[in-house]
Amino acid sequence: MEATGIRNTDTIFGLKQKLKVQQQLKRLNKPALKSIKSPDGDIIDCVHIKNQPAFDHPLLKNHTIQMRPGSYPKGLSFNESNDVSSNSKPEITQLWHLNGRCPEGTIPIRRTKEEDLLRASSAANYGRKKHDSALNDNEGKFHEYAIVYERGDKYYGAQATMNVWNPQTQIRNEFSLSQFWITGGDYTNLNSIEAGMMVYPHLYGDNQTRIFTYWTTDSYKSTGCYNLLCPGFVQVDHRIALGARLSKYSVYGGQQYELDFHVWKDDKDGNWWLQLGGLGDYQLGYWPSSLFTILSDSASEIQWGGEVVNTEQNGEHTTTQMGSGHFADEDFGKASYFKHLKVIDGTKALRDPNDPVTIMSAPYCYNLVNSGSFFFFGGPGRSPMCP
């Protein structure tokens, strides 16, 4: 009788979990006008722009989509028509592009699958960071950084060019990323806008490099998420799918592949716009100003750099790589880098950072060489120098 009771309890628990998973999948996956299967197994749904997840947010129920920014910072170069034209950089390509494209009037959304939700601690937490993730979370995962930052002014945007690598992670719950942070507030009420490239098997189910965004208004407690995995970010571009795999990586000692990231606060309505550079400019979308408490006005700090999670399996430092997996000292073609660093201050113009500060939380595992508006960073993780 006791064994039967245990089996019945397990069955009830399993049914409840399955129901929650199915309900969350229904919320996340909007009806598609067209679906494209990527060679890596991802499915990209072309969702009507007015049906995207952003408008499930209570503050955005009656939101009018802004298809173009109302203003641009001084010094930002862009292709006004968004058409592909002659340029020194290649078009941004993602693997799913091999099998099709989404039509105008839709946005591409990486479909969430049941196995994605089952990897999460709960279906409701899928795509969200845990509170205290800037230091460590309740599973004992420690975050290590090689970053530069500027603070001490009011900021209205930033830019950087990053070269694209495919760092390897040791275990599923560890990630490696290159990104920028635009932040306001302190540890208790942090507002943050983030974007870059990451490898995160726990979130995506593989070890490939993907473009990502993140936002929060309460220090990652209950607001915000990666990409479009909760209501918030409004996407307007029909070519780039957040969370989808990039198709080109830099080659050690060979060709370097770069992506430009620009974020600025629109003077007309206060929205924070994200633009990706390449052949033609990709004005991807925006974080509405109404989402934020502090960033509704301005930011107080800009950061650029790399981050990894080190779970210290068996008491040893992780072998998860940062950047190219090679130290900054190896220089161009071998080390990961950021260049063309700019901030936007109260003049609403792009300028070079003023004496940016360097932070290396584990310098024998991942290091950084700073040259002002250009820096190299990264490392292999565990090595003879980093036991």
Buried (B, 14 or more C-beta within 10 A) or exposed (E): EEEEEEEEEEEEEEEEBEEBBEEBBEBBBBEBEBEBEBEBEBBBBBBBBEBBBBBBBEEBEEBEBBEEBEEBBEEBEBBEEBEEEEEEBEEBBBBBBEEBBBEEEBBBBBBBBEEBBEBBEEBBEBBBBBBBBBEBBEEEBBBBBBBBBBEEBEBBBBBBBBBBBBBBBBEBBBBBBBBBBBBBBEEEEBBBBBBBBBBBBBBBBBBBBBBBBBBBBBBBBEBBBBBBBBBBBBBBBBBBBBBBBBBBBBEBEEEBBBBBBBBBBBEEBBBBBBBBBBBBBBBBBBBBBEBBBBBBBBBBBBBBBBBBBBBEBEEBBBBBBBBBBBBBEBEEBBBBBBBBBBBBBEEBBBBEBEEBEBEBBBBBBBBBBBEEBBBBBBBBBBEEEBE
